[in-house]
Amino acid sequence: MSTQLPLTQSLSKLHNSEEFIQRHIGPDAAEQQHMLATLGATSLDDLIAQTVPADILLPQSNQDRDSKVTAQTEVDVLADLKAIASQNKIYKSYIGMGYYPNHTPNVILRNVLENPGWYTAYTPYQPEVAQGRLQSLLNYQQMVIDLTGLEIANASLLDEATAAAEAMAMAKRTSKNKKSNLFFIADDIHPQTINVVVTRAEQFGFETVVEPAENVVNHNVFGALFQYPNTYGNVYSIEALIKQVQDNKGLVAVATDLLALTQLKSPGELGADIALGNAQRFGVPMGYGGPHAAFFATKDKLKRSLPGRIIGVSKDTRGNLALRMALQTREQHIRREKANSNICTAQVLLANMSVFYAIYHGPEGLDRIAKRVNRVASIFANALKAKGVNLINQAWFDTICFETTDAGQNSKDEILARADKAEVNLRADLANQIGVSFDETTTAKDLAVLLDVVLGEGHGLSVEALDSEAVGQSGIPAELARETDYLSHEVFNTHHSETEMLRYIKSLENKDLALNHSMISLGSCTMKLNATAEMIPVTWPEFGNLHPFVPLDQAKGYHQMMDQLGEWLVEITGYDAISMQPNSGAQGEYAGLIAIRKYHESRGDHHRNICLIPSSAHGTNPASAQMASMKVVVVACDDKGNVDLNDLRQKAAELADNLSCIMITYPSTHGVYEQTIREICDIVHQHGGQVYMDGANMNAQVEITSPGFMGSDVSHLNLHKTFCIPHGGGGPGMGPIGVKSHLAPFMPTHPVNEKTGAVSAAPWGSASILTISWVYIALMGSAGLRKATQVAILNANYMAKRLAPHYPILYTGQNDRVAHECIIDLRPLKASSGITELDIAKRLIDYGFHAPTMSFPVAGTLMVEPTESEPLCEIDRFIEAMISIRKEIDMVETGAYTLEDNPLVNAPHTTADMVDVEWNRAYSRENAVFPTAATKANKFWPTVNRIDDVYGDRNLICSCPTTESYAE
Ligand SMILES: *Cc1c(COP(=O)(O)O)cnc(C)c1O
């Protein structure tokens, strides 16, 4: 029974701003005390003092600084953000340029985008508990393959512009025209794509020309990029140009549009080697720039050079069909500076939304939508022609560009003024031209308004009359009309009723282990709470419905939110300026390295190109360095896991003349606070280098120390780790960079207003999900964030302490403490029992847990990061599972189990094992699937047995198998 408080007191209780902090942080005060006692620490501050080197602890004055954010309640924060959001003006957008309004089907909005079962999962590195999103991504690949007419597709890239840059890099890798260093960019491509590709080329040291497409024949190139339909909406055949480039051993990439491809002959049919673009208009809000999934497809013979993740078909130990990520040896986490790309986090959640959109509508529905969009464009074109307006494009799918007059009613200024009054955005970045792109949301009424805007009132045209005149007209040249089928696989032709769709989405969700089931203690990935309050604003129309290139005065709410977030992040990082443009951590690394390079160049140091990277670094670090044309020199780590200072001193001195920077992660990926971080920064600075601190481990720094305070010059922040953006099953993410003032002039530029210097298609990256981090910081306040960091460290140390008697902790720092994560060493066990880290990872699934990070940064280990959000009971459950697994390993060691027949090597166990009449293993079925009481109460069933990776790579299939093959 709770006692009734006086009203004034209970009112203030209702508005307790500490409440969210206590909900975000898993262990309550009593549990924290218990854990501290286990560790022999008296308080959180005491634990931090034991753990974090004194010379990097922020002084008390910093903790109490005036600008400190104070925590607020969920109600207040959401009300504040709503007020900010309402300053955004939602005009009807006809800007096009790769971003289109659309209708997110509500069944997808609620059950995918707003559903933690989909948005809190991680990249499917444990495929046995990820068959749902793997299936969905395979569907996505199939959709892209069908529409582009190519043979293999990846499971998304970050945006269209970076996909184009990846295509250029791929052309360079695979072109047989080895003598050429020139990449051709047709000048009728979206400006942001040109900017990002040119920037990438400058960094790689490739030459580029930007000229009319037909000029490609005048150049000896290793590759060329065209756009179809082009940025003005024109549709013309590039078939002959493609052939000419290929005859000269160059590769051709074509940027394109999925909806247009339902009506147009595919790039594959035209002979293209690569097709890429933005899948956004398939049901994903514009979000002022993102997140959206870029697609990327190529020919089968080029598959080993493909960037990004590819989902492939394999089989499990029972011979059943099973999916997993294929050909991983192309990727940064294995190939490092020799990887095809630095991409790690991509856009899985958005790729899934897009393919669900295609599944929901089916090929006929998409055809209907596309024909309607095309018809609206045709009506509009006819109206313009009837009034003597000159069209820039004589063929079209959805976009019409027209000439404006110098003065009078048809001048650009007057049209734009009328547009503004009618709350309509037209494309206005072209000299003496205006562009209008249509989409599935355009209505007859919209069209009538638009005609008044463009032609001025009193034009005397009626949409109805124009509509009947446009019957049978398409704007698409007959020889480019699509004649081939697409999306004929059953999955695209089954789930058209909402009931079926809902159940299909749910059936896939059920196969996946996400944070709404249990802890995902992936070290380095920071799988913390993604609070519901943080997620809610993402789908507010005030944030969703803004085109990335609207005039700034329509996005005041966005900029207030982003400026505020930027200020908070400046404080938290100890830097001077933030760029929100990079839309993943790896992209942030690349942007940061460009800033370093340009800074050196501004001082005449064009030769500084050496990047020191400790051997423990994440794979994206060397892969990004390579993209900035830096030479990677590996610095050794000592047997305690710390950077070997002698080696660093020696290499920095030896290479001083050409030293560009060091890329270092702090706390190190070994999970310890290195004592010598200040010295490391000093050594590099003394030799003229800059310090890039990888911010992925900021969860161990926030409000306790900071990169700027330690002496670093630039970092990216993984907002999808430390700052609560969910991982989405492999994206989206945001990787803004913070820099000291001397690097600020060299941060990314605006992708449309400038010609080079952008790293993403959209000026503020995936702007809409910045709201998540904004809400998180507003809810926590500085003190709450500090508490979160402390408890993250507490949870990790408690975990380490309790696991240590059973598994050796590989590295510890001062006073035997770990940072926010710890590595358990399984190599001794492997030597004594034959049981591997993989067996343990898979056995954890039987216990209801996703495995920790496996074999990174050290092979044969697991790296555990509980985060502050996991409550003590869950941490204890995990520890109990690990102890129980240790006992099972004992039984292998002692010979009670053979190495061939034990619950570890056969893990994970499925319902197929449960009903196996031939079960004759050395352990019971009950022990197989219900090893603990907790699993009986809340069982997660993996849907496949252990998957055969090698088989999948040897027999590569990256499209949807027929339904029959599942039954076989
Ligand atoms: C996650 C991570 C990255 C890469 O970030 P993405 O957002 O996945 O590109 C880089 N470094 C470290 C240490 C990481 O953990």
PDBQT file of the ligand as one rigid body, heavy atoms in Angstrom, charges set to zero:
ROOT
HETATM    1  C1  LIG A1001      31.389   0.419 -34.588  1.00  0.00    +0.000 C 
HETATM    2  C2  LIG A1001      32.779   0.856 -34.683  1.00  0.00    +0.000 A 
HETATM    3  C3  LIG A1001      33.243   1.576 -35.825  1.00  0.00    +0.000 A 
HETATM    4  C4  LIG A1001      32.435   1.763 -37.085  1.00  0.00    +0.000 C 
HETATM    5  O1  LIG A1001      31.229   2.417 -36.955  1.00  0.00    +0.000 OA
HETATM    6  P1  LIG A1001      30.080   2.220 -38.033  1.00  0.00    +0.000 P 
HETATM    7  O2  LIG A1001      29.053   3.184 -37.605  1.00  0.00    +0.000 OA
HETATM    8  O3  LIG A1001      29.627   0.811 -37.960  1.00  0.00    +0.000 OA
HETATM    9  O4  LIG A1001      30.612   2.530 -39.379  1.00  0.00    +0.000 OA
HETATM   10  C5  LIG A1001      34.536   2.060 -35.787  1.00  0.00    +0.000 A 
HETATM   11  N1  LIG A1001      35.348   1.807 -34.748  1.00  0.00    +0.000 NA
HETATM   12  C6  LIG A1001      34.950   1.094 -33.669  1.00  0.00    +0.000 A 
HETATM   13  C7  LIG A1001      35.912   0.844 -32.541  1.00  0.00    +0.000 C 
HETATM   14  C8  LIG A1001      33.660   0.577 -33.613  1.00  0.00    +0.000 A 
HETATM   15  O5  LIG A1001      33.266  -0.152 -32.576  1.00  0.00    +0.000 OA
ENDROOT
TORSDOF 0
